[in-house]
Amino acid sequence: MRVTDGVAVAALVLGLSACAPSLRTAAPMAAAAGSAAGSWLEAGQRQALAAAVPPAPVEGSEAARADIAASDRLRALENTDRWLLATRHAELRPALALAHFDCALGFRLTAADSPRLVALLERVLHDADETAELAKARAPRPRPVAVDPDRPACQVASPAARASPSHPSGSAAVGAAYGAAFAALVPEQADALNRIGHEIAVSRMVCGMHYPSDVVTGEDLGRAVFGAIAATPAFAAEAAGARQEIAAARARGLTSPACAAERAALAIPLP
């Protein structure tokens, strides 16, 4: 499928860049932000959540072959609107990832006006990513872009990023946890916000960075991590401050010009 003029315009409107980092290529920055912000969960809680993650399909099994076939079919989306949206979704640093939820909310959020929301999401990022890394260490699985080093990624992917473990998807865990966090903060729009968290996860398959089962397992983990976060005594106080910032953004009424392009990209069916 060729890139049309409409896709090029969509890329411009979405503010996409082929240099957008993934969570893995930005790992030192993400880790530093999470360490500075602290963690919602105790180390033992993260270990327990990681231990509950099911393993990847056994190499050579029917499930593994189906995973590979599904990943190969997704190559049909390379250089389409959905591919470009996946490039945008690769950016998961909270101050910038706020923009992924603008269209679901119906108004724009900015990091400058939402410091408490950004701080809350930094801690969500830390716990979801750290827990996924613990799970990955148990039985590393190669990524699609590592198995086929000539396969393009929809972002800059260093050799180290290509070689890093694929199961479960840490980015899918973070995306699902972000969606669940926004849904808890704005429950009247929970379905739309959770959908964006899911689409961030789907983008990892589109990018060739993860197999479908990596993403499904990552999403399940991200929701479990946020469920544990929401049960902590400290979360309610932090959530109250974030809700005030969201209400102020709603009152300002700024909207994103990227929403039409996002709708077009999400309307493309997965092959």
RATA-V563777 format. One record per pair of residues at least 12 apart in sequence whose C-alpha atoms are under 10 Angstrom apart, sorted by the first residue. I is the first residue (numbers start at 0). J is the second residue. If there is no record, write none. Layout:
((I,J) (I,J))
This chain:
((0,74) (0,75) (0,76) (0,77) (0,78) (0,79) (1,76) (1,77) (1,78) (1,79) (2,77) (2,78) (2,79) (2,80) (3,78) (3,79) (3,80) (5,79) (5,80) (5,260) (6,78) (6,79) (6,80) (6,81) (6,82) (6,83) (6,260) (6,263) (6,264) (7,78) (7,79) (7,80) (7,83) (8,80) (8,260) (9,79) (9,80) (9,83) (9,84) (9,257) (9,258) (9,259) (9,260) (9,261) (9,263) (9,264) (10,79) (10,80) (10,82) (10,83) (10,84) (10,86) (10,87) (10,257) (10,260) (10,261) (11,83) (11,257) (11,260) (12,255) (12,256) (12,257) (12,258) (12,259) (12,260) (12,261) (13,83) (13,84) (13,86) (13,87) (13,98) (13,99) (13,255) (13,256) (13,257) (13,258) (13,259) (13,260) (13,261) (14,83) (14,84) (14,87) (14,257) (15,83) (15,84) (15,85) (15,86) (15,87) (15,88) (15,90) (15,154) (16,83) (16,86) (16,87) (16,153) (16,154) (16,155) (17,83) (17,86) (17,87) (17,152) (17,153) (17,154) (17,155) (18,86) (18,87) (18,89) (18,90) (18,153) (18,154) (18,155) (18,156) (19,86) (19,87) (19,88) (19,89) (19,90) (19,91) (19,153) (19,154) (19,155) (19,156) (20,86) (20,87) (20,88) (20,89) (20,90) (20,91) (20,92) (20,153) (20,154) (20,155) (20,156) (20,157) (21,86) (21,87) (21,88) (21,89) (21,90) (21,91) (21,92) (21,153) (21,154) (21,155) (21,156) (21,160) (21,170) (21,203) (21,208) (22,88) (22,89) (22,90) (22,91) (22,92) (22,124) (22,128) (22,160) (22,169) (22,170) (22,173) (23,89) (23,91) (23,128) (23,156) (23,157) (23,159) (23,160) (23,161) (23,163) (23,169) (23,170) (24,89) (24,90) (24,154) (24,155) (24,156) (24,157) (24,158) (24,159) (24,160) (24,161) (25,90) (25,91) (25,92) (25,160) (26,92) (26,128) (26,160) (28,92) (29,91) (29,92) (29,93) (29,121) (29,124) (29,125) (29,128) (30,121) (30,124) (30,125) (30,126) (30,128) (30,129) (31,121) (31,125) (32,92) (32,93) (32,118) (32,121) (32,122) (32,124) (32,125) (33,118) (33,120) (33,121) (33,122) (33,123) (33,124) (33,125) (33,126) (33,128) (33,129) (34,121) (34,122) (34,125) (34,126) (35,118) (35,121) (35,122) (35,125) (36,117) (36,118) (36,119) (36,120) (36,121) (36,122) (36,123) (36,125) (37,118) (37,119) (37,121) (37,122) (37,123) (37,125) (37,126) (38,119) (38,121) (38,122) (38,123) (38,124) (38,125) (38,126) (38,127) (38,129) (38,228) (39,119) (39,122) (39,123) (39,125) (39,126) (39,224) (39,225) (39,227) (39,228) (39,229) (39,230) (39,231) (39,232) (39,233) (39,234) (40,122) (40,123) (40,125) (40,126) (40,127) (40,130) (40,224) (40,225) (40,227) (40,228) (40,230) (40,231) (41,126) (42,126) (42,129) (42,130) (44,126) (44,130) (44,224) (44,227) (44,228) (45,126) (45,127) (45,128) (45,129) (45,130) (45,131) (45,133) (45,134) (45,224) (45,227) (46,129) (46,130) (46,131) (46,133) (46,134) (47,130) (47,133) (47,134) (48,127) (48,130) (48,131) (48,133) (48,134) (48,220) (48,221) (48,223) (48,224) (48,227) (49,127) (49,129) (49,130) (49,131) (49,132) (49,133) (49,134) (49,135) (49,136) (49,137) (49,167) (49,220) (49,224) (50,130) (50,133) (50,134) (50,137) (51,134) (51,220) (52,130) (52,131) (52,133) (52,134) (52,135) (52,137) (52,166) (52,167) (52,216) (52,217) (52,219) (52,220) (53,134) (53,166) (53,167) (53,216) (53,220) (54,134) (54,135) (54,137) (54,138) (54,139) (54,140) (54,166) (54,167) (54,212) (54,213) (54,216) (55,135) (55,138) (55,139) (55,140) (55,165) (55,166) (55,167) (55,210) (55,212) (55,213) (55,216) (56,140) (56,166) (56,212) (56,213) (57,140) (58,140) (62,212) (63,210) (63,212) (65,210) (65,211) (65,212) (66,209) (66,210) (66,211) (66,212) (66,213) (67,143) (67,209) (67,210) (67,211) (67,212) (68,210) (68,211) (69,204) (69,210) (69,211) (69,212) (69,269) (69,270) (70,143) (70,204) (70,205) (70,206) (70,207) (70,208) (70,209) (70,210) (70,211) (70,212) (70,270) (71,143) (71,150) (71,204) (71,205) (71,207) (71,210) (71,270) (72,205) (72,269) (72,270) (73,204) (73,205) (73,206) (73,207) (73,211) (73,269) (73,270) (74,150) (74,151) (74,204) (74,205) (74,206) (74,207) (74,270) (75,205) (75,269) (75,270) (76,205) (76,206) (76,267) (76,268) (76,269) (76,270) (77,151) (77,152) (77,153) (77,205) (77,206) (77,207) (78,153) (79,264) (79,267) (80,260) (80,261) (80,262) (80,263) (80,264) (80,265) (80,266) (80,267) (81,202) (81,205) (81,206) (81,260) (81,261) (81,262) (81,263) (81,264) (81,265) (81,266) (81,267) (81,268) (81,269) (82,152) (82,153) (82,154) (82,202) (82,203) (82,205) (82,206) (82,264) (83,153) (83,154) (83,202) (83,205) (83,206) (83,261) (83,264) (84,99) (84,153) (84,198) (84,199) (84,202) (84,205) (84,206) (84,260) (84,261) (84,263) (84,264) (84,265) (85,152) (85,153) (85,154) (85,198) (85,199) (85,200) (85,201) (85,202) (85,203) (85,204) (85,205) (85,206) (85,264) (86,152) (86,153) (86,154) (86,155) (86,199) (86,202) (86,203) (86,205) (86,206) (87,99) (87,153) (87,154) (87,199) (87,202) (88,153) (88,154) (88,170) (88,174) (88,195) (88,196) (88,198) (88,199) (88,200) (88,201) (88,202) (88,203) (88,206) (89,153) (89,154) (89,155) (89,170) (89,174) (89,199) (89,200) (89,202) (89,203) (89,206) (90,154) (90,170) (90,199) (91,120) (91,121) (91,124) (91,170) (91,173) (91,174) (91,177) (91,199) (92,117) (92,120) (92,121) (92,124) (93,110) (93,116) (93,117) (93,118) (93,119) (93,120) (93,121) (93,122) (93,123) (93,124) (93,177) (94,108) (94,109) (94,110) (94,111) (94,113) (94,114) (94,116) (94,117) (94,118) (94,120) (94,121) (95,108) (95,109) (95,110) (95,117) (96,108) (96,109) (96,110) (96,117) (96,120) (96,174) (96,177) (97,109) (97,110) (97,113) (97,116) (97,117) (97,120) (97,177) (97,181) (98,110) (98,255) (98,257) (99,174) (99,177) (99,178) (99,192) (99,195) (99,196) (99,198) (99,199) (99,257) (99,258) (99,261) (100,177) (100,178) (100,181) (100,191) (100,192) (100,193) (100,194) (100,195) (100,196) (100,255) (101,192) (101,195) (101,253) (101,254) (101,255) (101,256) (101,257) (101,258) (102,191) (102,192) (102,195) (102,254) (102,255) (102,256) (102,257) (102,258) (102,259) (102,261) (102,262) (103,188) (103,189) (103,190) (103,191) (103,192) (103,193) (103,194) (103,195) (103,258) (104,181) (104,182) (104,185) (104,187) (104,188) (104,189) (104,191) (104,192) (104,245) (104,249) (104,254) (105,188) (105,249) (105,252) (105,253) (105,254) (105,255) (105,258) (106,245) (106,248) (106,249) (106,250) (106,251) (106,252) (106,253) (106,254) (106,255) (107,245) (107,248) (107,249) (107,251) (107,252) (107,253) (107,254) (107,255) (107,256) (108,244) (108,245) (108,247) (108,248) (108,249) (108,251) (108,252) (108,253) (108,254) (108,255) (109,244) (109,245) (109,248) (112,244) (112,245) (112,247) (112,248) (113,240) (113,241) (113,242) (113,243) (113,244) (113,245) (113,247) (113,248) (114,240) (114,241) (114,244) (115,237) (115,238) (115,239) (115,240) (115,241) (115,242) (115,243) (115,244) (115,245) (116,180) (116,181) (116,184) (116,237) (116,238) (116,239) (116,240) (116,241) (116,242) (116,243) (116,244) (116,245) (117,241) (118,237) (118,241) (119,177) (119,180) (119,234) (119,237) (119,238) (119,240) (119,241) (120,173) (120,176) (120,177) (120,180) (120,181) (120,241) (121,177) (122,228) (123,172) (123,173) (123,174) (123,176) (123,177) (123,180) (123,221) (123,224) (123,225) (123,228) (124,169) (124,170) (124,172) (124,173) (124,174) (124,176) (124,177) (124,221) (124,225) (125,173) (126,172) (126,173) (126,176) (126,221) (126,224) (126,225) (126,227) (126,228) (127,169) (127,170) (127,171) (127,172) (127,173) (127,174) (127,175) (127,176) (127,177) (127,217) (127,218) (127,220) (127,221) (127,222) (127,223) (127,224) (127,225) (127,228) (128,168) (128,169) (128,170) (128,171) (128,172) (128,173) (128,176) (128,217) (128,220) (128,221) (128,224) (129,169) (129,173) (130,167) (130,169) (130,172) (130,220) (130,221) (130,224) (131,165) (131,166) (131,167) (131,168) (131,169) (131,170) (131,171) (131,172) (131,173) (131,216) (131,217) (131,220) (131,221) (131,224) (132,164) (132,165) (132,166) (132,167) (132,168) (132,169) (133,167) (134,164) (134,166) (134,167) (134,168) (134,169) (134,217) (134,220) (135,163) (135,164) (135,165) (135,166) (135,167) (135,168) (135,169) (136,164) (136,166) (136,167) (137,166) (138,164) (138,165) (138,166) (139,162) (139,163) (139,164) (139,165) (139,166) (139,167) (140,162) (140,163) (140,164) (140,165) (140,166) (140,167) (140,209) (140,210) (140,213) (141,161) (141,162) (141,163) (141,164) (141,165) (141,166) (141,208) (141,209) (141,210) (142,160) (142,161) (142,162) (142,163) (142,164) (142,165) (142,166) (142,168) (142,207) (142,208) (142,209) (142,210) (142,213) (143,161) (143,162) (143,165) (143,204) (143,206) (143,207) (143,208) (143,209) (143,210) (144,156) (144,158) (144,160) (144,161) (144,162) (144,165) (144,206) (144,207) (144,208) (144,209) (144,210) (145,158) (145,159) (145,160) (145,161) (145,162) (145,163) (145,164) (145,165) (145,207) (145,208) (145,209) (146,161) (146,162) (147,161) (147,207) (148,161) (148,162) (150,206) (150,207) (150,208) (151,206) (151,207) (151,208) (152,203) (152,205) (152,206) (152,207) (152,208) (153,202) (153,203) (153,205) (153,206) (153,207) (153,208) (154,206) (154,208) (156,208) (160,208) (161,207) (161,208) (163,208) (164,208) (164,209) (165,208) (165,209) (165,210) (165,212) (165,213) (165,214) (165,217) (166,209) (166,210) (166,211) (166,212) (166,213) (166,214) (166,215) (166,216) (166,217) (167,209) (167,210) (167,211) (167,212) (167,213) (167,214) (167,215) (167,216) (167,217) (167,218) (167,219) (167,220) (168,200) (168,203) (168,204) (168,208) (168,209) (168,210) (168,211) (168,212) (168,213) (168,214) (168,215) (168,216) (168,217) (168,218) (168,220) (168,221) (169,200) (169,203) (169,209) (169,213) (169,214) (169,216) (169,217) (169,218) (169,220) (169,221) (170,199) (170,200) (170,201) (170,202) (170,203) (170,208) (170,209) (170,214) (170,217) (170,218) (170,221) (171,196) (171,197) (171,198) (171,199) (171,200) (171,201) (171,202) (171,203) (171,204) (171,209) (171,213) (171,214) (171,215) (171,216) (171,217) (171,218) (171,219) (171,220) (171,221) (171,222) (172,196) (172,197) (172,199) (172,200) (172,213) (172,214) (172,215) (172,216) (172,217) (172,218) (172,219) (172,220) (172,221) (172,222) (172,223) (172,224) (172,225) (173,196) (173,197) (173,199) (173,200) (173,217) (173,218) (173,220) (173,221) (173,222) (173,224) (173,225) (174,193) (174,194) (174,195) (174,196) (174,197) (174,198) (174,199) (174,200) (174,201) (174,202) (174,217) (174,218) (174,221) (174,222) (175,192) (175,193) (175,194) (175,195) (175,196) (175,197) (175,198) (175,199) (175,200) (175,214) (175,215) (175,217) (175,218) (175,219) (175,220) (175,221) (175,222) (175,223) (175,224) (175,225) (176,193) (176,196) (176,197) (176,217) (176,218) (176,219) (176,220) (176,221) (176,222) (176,223) (176,224) (176,225) (176,226) (176,228) (177,192) (177,193) (177,195) (177,196) (177,197) (177,199) (177,221) (177,222) (177,225) (178,190) (178,191) (178,192) (178,193) (178,194) (178,195) (178,196) (178,197) (178,198) (178,199) (178,221) (178,222) (178,225) (179,192) (179,193) (179,194) (179,195) (179,196) (179,197) (179,221) (179,222) (179,223) (179,224) (179,225) (179,226) (179,229) (180,192) (180,193) (180,196) (180,222) (180,225) (180,226) (180,228) (180,229) (180,238) (181,193) (181,195) (181,196) (181,238) (181,241) (181,242) (181,245) (182,194) (182,196) (183,225) (183,229) (183,238) (183,242) (184,235) (184,238) (184,239) (184,241) (184,242) (184,243) (184,245) (185,242) (185,245) (185,246) (193,222) (195,265) (196,218) (196,221) (196,222) (197,214) (197,215) (197,218) (198,265) (199,214) (199,218) (200,213) (200,214) (200,215) (200,217) (200,218) (201,214) (201,215) (201,218) (201,269) (202,214) (205,269))
